[in-house]
Amino acid sequence: MKRYQLLMALALVSAVGLTGCKTKVERVGADEQIDLSGRWNDTDSQLVSQEMVADIASRPWIEEYTAKNGKKPVVVVGTVRNKSSEHIETETFTKDLERELINNGRVTFVANSVERGELRQERKEQQTWSTEETQKRLAAETGADFMLQGSIKTIIDQEGKESVKFYQIDLEMVNLESNEKVWMGSKKIKKYVKKRSRKW
């Protein structure tokens, strides 16, 4: 009988413990730095894009192009390949880059290949369904002068519950006509991660 009562008491404590665990949600600032897992996150994306854009804008290629052509360079974002060991949403990162460069005002941006497909389809449909005075012309796009491409790579050193995560982000600005690389940038992030032991 005592054993039965003990088992029932343990079951009750476990049930109370499980039902007592509630999810807590708290609103925080979008710019607040929070690291939970040690993996690539929004803070890394924003910091890297800001530093890369500052470097892109401070190099002579923009002034050289503007002086030669009398206009700001037109840039399109190409592929930033995720060669890391983690799932990284590279589109979030490239949008951070685009936003920072557009707001910087030193270059002009055009839609990337995915966005262009949707825009071209809309223009084609306008030729049939929109009034003549509101139709947008076909083959009137602004062509890009340069493409921004790159990659994200990781090296992970792990022993037990400790690990060091090294991220290297490499970007290149390439002249679309000549394939000349006019700018290359690299940003490195290193994180020490120590997992805590679970306490029950």
C-alpha positions as CSV (number, residue, x, y, z in Angstrom):
1,M,0.0,0.0,0.0
2,K,2.8,2.4,0.9
3,R,4.5,1.7,-2.4
4,Y,1.3,2.4,-4.3
5,Q,0.9,5.7,-2.4
6,L,4.5,6.7,-3.1
7,L,4.0,6.0,-6.9
8,M,0.8,8.0,-6.9
9,A,2.5,10.9,-5.1
10,L,5.4,10.9,-7.6
11,A,2.9,10.8,-10.5
12,L,1.0,13.8,-9.0
13,V,4.2,15.8,-8.6
14,S,5.3,15.0,-12.2
15,A,1.8,16.1,-13.5
16,V,1.9,19.3,-11.5
17,G,5.5,19.9,-12.7
18,L,4.5,19.4,-16.3
19,T,1.4,21.5,-16.2
20,G,3.2,24.2,-14.2
21,C,5.7,24.8,-17.1
22,K,4.2,27.7,-19.1
23,T,5.7,29.4,-22.1
24,K,6.6,33.0,-21.3
25,V,6.7,35.5,-24.2
26,E,8.1,39.0,-23.7
27,R,8.3,41.7,-26.3
28,V,11.8,43.1,-26.9
29,G,13.3,45.7,-29.1
30,A,14.0,44.6,-32.7
31,D,17.6,45.9,-32.3
32,E,18.2,44.2,-29.0
33,Q,21.0,41.6,-29.1
34,I,19.9,38.2,-27.9
35,D,21.9,35.0,-28.3
36,L,20.2,31.8,-27.3
37,S,21.8,29.0,-29.3
38,G,25.1,30.6,-30.4
39,R,24.0,30.0,-34.1
40,W,23.9,32.8,-36.8
41,N,21.0,35.1,-35.9
42,D,19.5,38.5,-36.8
43,T,22.2,40.4,-34.9
44,D,24.9,38.8,-36.9
45,S,23.1,39.6,-40.1
46,Q,22.6,43.3,-39.2
47,L,26.2,43.8,-37.9
48,V,27.8,42.2,-40.9
49,S,25.6,44.1,-43.4
50,Q,26.3,47.4,-41.8
51,E,30.1,46.9,-41.7
52,M,30.2,45.5,-45.2
53,V,28.2,48.5,-46.6
54,A,30.4,51.0,-44.8
55,D,33.4,49.3,-46.4
56,I,31.8,49.2,-49.9
57,A,30.9,52.9,-49.7
58,S,34.3,54.0,-48.5
59,R,36.3,52.4,-51.4
60,P,37.2,54.3,-54.6
61,W,35.2,52.2,-57.1
62,I,32.1,54.3,-56.7
63,E,33.8,57.6,-57.3
64,E,35.8,56.1,-60.2
65,Y,32.6,54.8,-61.9
66,T,30.7,58.0,-61.2
67,A,33.5,60.2,-62.6
68,K,33.8,58.1,-65.8
69,N,30.1,57.6,-66.5
70,G,28.4,60.7,-64.9
71,K,26.0,58.6,-62.8
72,K,25.8,56.4,-59.8
73,P,26.6,52.7,-60.3
74,V,23.5,50.4,-60.6
75,V,23.8,47.3,-58.4
76,V,21.9,44.1,-58.3
77,V,22.2,41.5,-55.5
78,G,23.2,38.1,-56.8
79,T,23.5,34.9,-54.8
80,V,25.0,34.8,-51.3
81,R,25.7,31.1,-50.9
82,N,25.3,29.4,-47.6
83,K,28.3,27.1,-47.3
84,S,28.0,26.9,-43.6
85,S,27.0,23.9,-41.4
86,E,23.9,25.8,-40.3
87,H,20.6,26.7,-41.9
88,I,21.0,30.4,-42.7
89,E,18.2,32.4,-44.4
90,T,20.5,34.3,-46.8
91,E,17.7,36.4,-48.2
92,T,17.3,38.1,-44.8
93,F,21.0,39.0,-45.0
94,T,20.9,40.2,-48.6
95,K,17.9,42.4,-47.8
96,D,19.9,43.9,-44.9
97,L,22.7,44.6,-47.4
98,E,20.3,46.1,-49.9
99,R,18.6,48.3,-47.4
100,E,21.9,49.7,-46.0
101,L,23.2,50.4,-49.5
102,I,20.0,52.1,-50.7
103,N,19.8,54.2,-47.5
104,N,23.5,55.1,-48.0
105,G,22.6,56.8,-51.2
106,R,25.9,56.0,-53.0
107,V,24.5,53.5,-55.5
108,T,21.2,52.7,-57.3
109,F,19.6,49.2,-56.9
110,V,17.6,47.2,-59.3
111,A,15.4,44.1,-58.5
112,N,17.1,40.8,-58.3
113,S,16.4,37.8,-60.6
114,V,13.5,36.4,-58.6
115,E,11.8,39.8,-58.2
116,R,12.3,40.6,-61.9
117,G,10.3,37.5,-62.9
118,E,7.3,38.8,-61.1
119,L,7.7,42.3,-62.4
120,R,8.1,41.1,-66.0
121,Q,4.9,39.0,-65.7
122,E,3.0,42.0,-64.5
123,R,4.2,44.1,-67.4
124,K,3.2,41.4,-69.9
125,E,-0.3,41.3,-68.4
126,Q,-0.6,45.1,-68.5
127,Q,-0.1,44.9,-72.3
128,T,-3.4,43.0,-72.5
129,W,-5.4,44.2,-69.5
130,S,-4.4,47.8,-68.7
131,T,-5.3,50.9,-70.6
132,E,-2.8,52.1,-73.1
133,E,-1.9,55.3,-71.2
134,T,-1.1,53.3,-68.0
135,Q,0.7,50.3,-69.6
136,K,4.4,50.1,-68.6
137,R,6.8,49.5,-71.6
138,L,8.5,46.2,-72.1
139,A,12.3,46.0,-72.5
140,A,12.7,49.3,-70.7
141,E,14.4,48.0,-67.5
142,T,17.5,49.7,-66.0
143,G,20.4,47.3,-66.4
144,A,22.7,46.7,-63.6
145,D,26.4,47.7,-63.8
146,F,27.6,45.5,-60.9
147,M,26.5,42.4,-59.1
148,L,27.1,41.8,-55.4
149,Q,27.8,38.1,-54.7
150,G,29.3,36.1,-51.8
151,S,29.2,33.3,-49.4
152,I,28.9,32.4,-45.7
153,K,31.1,29.7,-44.3
154,T,31.6,28.2,-40.8
155,I,34.3,26.3,-38.9
156,I,33.2,24.7,-35.7
157,D,35.5,23.4,-33.0
158,Q,33.6,21.4,-30.3
159,E,34.6,19.5,-27.2
160,G,31.8,18.3,-24.9
161,K,29.5,21.1,-24.0
162,E,31.8,23.8,-25.3
163,S,32.3,25.0,-28.8
164,V,33.8,27.8,-30.8
165,K,31.9,28.9,-33.9
166,F,33.8,30.8,-36.6
167,Y,31.9,32.5,-39.4
168,Q,33.5,34.0,-42.4
169,I,31.4,36.2,-44.8
170,D,33.0,37.0,-48.1
171,L,31.4,39.5,-50.6
172,E,32.5,40.7,-54.0
173,M,31.3,43.5,-56.3
174,V,31.7,42.4,-59.9
175,N,31.4,44.5,-63.0
176,L,28.7,42.7,-65.1
177,E,30.2,43.6,-68.5
178,S,33.9,42.9,-67.9
179,N,33.7,40.5,-64.9
180,E,36.2,42.7,-63.1
181,K,36.1,42.6,-59.3
182,V,36.0,46.1,-58.1
183,W,35.6,45.4,-54.4
184,M,36.1,42.5,-52.1
185,G,35.1,42.4,-48.4
186,S,35.4,39.9,-45.6
187,K,33.9,39.9,-42.2
188,K,34.7,37.3,-39.5
189,I,32.6,36.5,-36.4
190,K,33.8,34.2,-33.6
191,K,31.5,32.9,-30.8
192,Y,32.3,30.9,-27.7
193,V,29.3,28.7,-26.7
194,K,29.0,26.8,-23.5
195,K,25.9,24.7,-23.0
196,R,24.5,24.6,-19.5
197,S,23.7,21.4,-17.7
198,R,20.0,20.7,-17.3
199,K,18.7,21.0,-13.8
200,W,15.5,19.1,-12.8
